[in-house]
Amino acid sequence: MKSRVYFTRVSEADSIAVVQDKLLRLLDGSNLFASIQPSDSVAVKMHFGEEGNTGFVRPEYLKVICAKIKEKAALPFLSDTNTLYKGSRTNSQDHLKLAYKHGFTPAKVGAQVIIPDEREDAQVREVSLNQKFIQNAQVLSLYLDAQALVGVAHFKGHIMTGFGGALKNIGMGSATRKGKLEQHSNVAPVIYQENCTGCGACVKVCPVQAISMQNKKSRIDNAKCIGCATCIAACNFRAIDVSWDSGGEVIQEKMIEYAKAILDSKKEKCAFLNFCVKITQECDCLAKDDPRIVPDIGIFASLDPVSIDKACLDMVNKTAGKDIFRELHPKRDGTKQLRHAESLGLGSLEYELLVV
């Protein structure tokens, strides 16, 4: 049976109030939160955006989502995890300050905002998986302890996985920094010396000082590299990329296996919303305001994380008139994550799109 994916169209010309109204009708029409019970603790997993980035899902829309959850007499809270790379979201204190700065305060969204500090042992859990790549996943406890999970994702491109949506939001986004490192391992970038101008931008952004200048060219110490890809994003001369022959193709499968660690704990108590608005080439982790690569499309809702990501990908490509993410990231086949997720029983590639 095909999974149901619900959709409401949104345009760049729509005001915040208009989008809020469309979102409310989508939630009502899809009955997305039917499985949520009174007194359930509901983790609303999202991305608060890096400093200087505006692609993240707006707090005004989270207010609508949280209000709808509270109509079920449940207890929603917004949450994300700290980043592997250096930035404004590396630790819980700075991350929370940035979330508040971006408008995600309890007063504005109607829910508590929790960013767990994984230095506390009680905040971390190991989940036995015994999968192809991941044997034991290192995740944050609150996503396992919550009675229900609502994933709210900004659908966009991604420098390592081609695109990111519901599955990446859970798989990469619920992992500890150790778990993120495990997913990125074996993907140390390489320097194409003929393209390197010696500008030093990569040296400045590397969070572990794994890059140095030698003879006016960048050099990467693979023993220090954590595979975060910050240097790839910083280079304006296409001088740095992942060595795909030595592991770059497996990061998506590792990410999906991490998603399984969380989603298997929730079974029928998961729901997903993907916002296909301000669709950008790269993710919201970059500290810059990327332009749109296609016009705004709309909001998608489903109980199936595979189907919702596939529906978004299909709609983006239809709007662009081509495989836009593959054109922007030619060595990244984003459908790899979808196929692996389906093979692990996380959802279906077959879906029925229902317009609300």
Secondary structure, DSSP 8 states (H G I E B T S, - for coil): --EEEEEEE--TT--HHHHHHHHHHHHHHHTTTTT--TT-EEEEE-----TT---S--HHHHHHHHHHHHTTT-EEEEE----SSSSTTSSHHHHHHHHHHTT--HHHHSSEEE---TTSGGGEEEEE---SS-SEEEEEHHHHHSSEEEEEEE-EEETTTEEESHHHHHHTTTB-HHHHHHHHTT--EEE-TTT-----HHHHH-TT--EEEETTEEEE-TTT-----HHHHH-SSS-EEE-GGGTGGGHHHHHHHHHHHHHTTTTT-EEEEEEESS--SS-TTSSS----SS---EEEEES-HHHHHHHHHHHHHHHHTS-HHHHHSTT--THHHHHHHHHTTS--S-EEEEE-
